[in-house]
Amino acid sequence: MQRQALEPICSRLFEATASRRRLIKNRPGLLAAVAEVGDGDALTVTRARSLSTSMVDGLETLLGLIDRGVTVKVLVGLAAGEHTGDSELLADIRELRQLRRELQSSRIRAGIQTAREHGGSHGRPRTISDETQREIRMRRDRGESLRSIAGSAGVSIGTAHRVLTQRGPSQGTLSPRP
């Protein structure tokens, strides 16, 4: 049905099998179509959802294409119509996108706060092997700079500094050298 709807109005068709992949980079047919169109071109899809696996992500892709100067024609659904530049619908979609981002940010902040209140932390755990810690301490004792130590140990300067200032099992508190 999609092919029948698109053939009469499109000069070139790109086909992709149904996919649950969210990102365009993981969808070769859609990626080829999006890469082919540029400023002044038009891309026609049956639904905005055809641009992604969900309506919201499809609308995000729709906005991205329009921002690149591509005219997007959606045949059916919420975003049906021909879209170029600014329109009332696109302004509403941009506002919804901003509200969605703000909601995600507030949820992340709330999760971090809850984790802190319960004694937990967020992000990747700080782990550095005992061997690497010994190497960092040994190099500092030999007078190497923090930057040199961090580079050779494959850690950030902050991590090397933290290792040098923390209390180890058999060491006292070490201070970094000036």
PyMOL commands that set and color helices and strands:
alter all, ss='L'
color gray80, all
select helices_A, chain A and resi 2-6+24-26+28-36+48-51+55-67+88-117+130-141+146-153+157-165
alter helices_A, ss='H'
color red, helices_A
select strands_A, chain A and resi 42-45+71-74+81-83
alter strands_A, ss='S'
color yellow, strands_A
deselect
rebuild
show_as cartoon
